[in-house]
Amino acid sequence: QGHVESRHNLGCYEINEKGSSERAAKHFLISAKMGHIGSVEEIKDMFMRGVATKGQYAEALRGYQDAVEEMESRDRDEAKAF
């Protein structure tokens, strides 16, 4: 799927330079599902402007939450506290 920050940057490029909200949304969805909060915010902004669907925004939120939960663990929390 690629590097998370690169996918986010591709989304920014697609929407700002190429004017392609559809392709931008695809890149933002991929990076949101890999745990990039900035991509979730971009899709939220696109939704608020009417260029992304409610479903895309919901998918980004779910994907982001799943990625965050996957990265969390009791052992990791204990290691941080140490």
N, C-alpha and C positions, 0 to 999 in steps of 0.2 A: 504493500500500500504506500510505501514511501516514508519519508521523514516528515514528522508532524508539522514542524515549522515551515518546511518547504511547501507542504500542501496548503497551509494557511496563506503563505505568500502568493502562491498561484491563484488562490481565490481572490485575493486583493488585486492582483494584476488583471484577472479576467473582468472584474467588475469596474475597476477604475480606469484601466487602459483600453480594454477591448469592448466594454459595455455589455458583456455577456453575463447576465445575472444567473442564467440557468447553469452555465459551466462553473461560475463562482460558487453557487450553492452546492454543487457536487463536491468541489474541493473542500469547502468549509464543513460539509457533513462528514467527510472522511477524517479530517483533522479533529473535529469535535468528538468523534467516536474514539479517537486516540488520546483524548484527555486535554484538548486545547480549549481553554475557556474563551479565548479571544475569538475563536471561530463560532462559538455559541453566540457570543455577543454580536458578531457580524450577521449571522442568520436572523437573530432577533431584530436587528436594525432593518434588514431586508424585509422581514415580515411586517414591521411597523410601516414601511414605505410601500407595502403592497406588491413587492417583487418576489417574495418567497411565500410559500403556503404555510398555513397553520400546521399541517402535517410535517413539513420539513423542519419547522421550528421544534415541534414535539419530538421528532426523531433525533435532532441534534441534542436536545436536553437529555433524552433517555440514553443516548450513546455516551454522552459525557459522563453522566452519573454512573453508568456501568463501568466506564474506564476508571473513574475515581475509586469506586468500590473494589475493583480488581487490584488496584495498586495499594489499597489499604490492607494491613494485616496486623494482628496482635504483635507478632515478632518485630515488625518494622516499627510499630509504636513504642515498644519497649526499647529498641535500639536507639531511637531518637531521644528518649528520656534519659538514657544512659549518658 
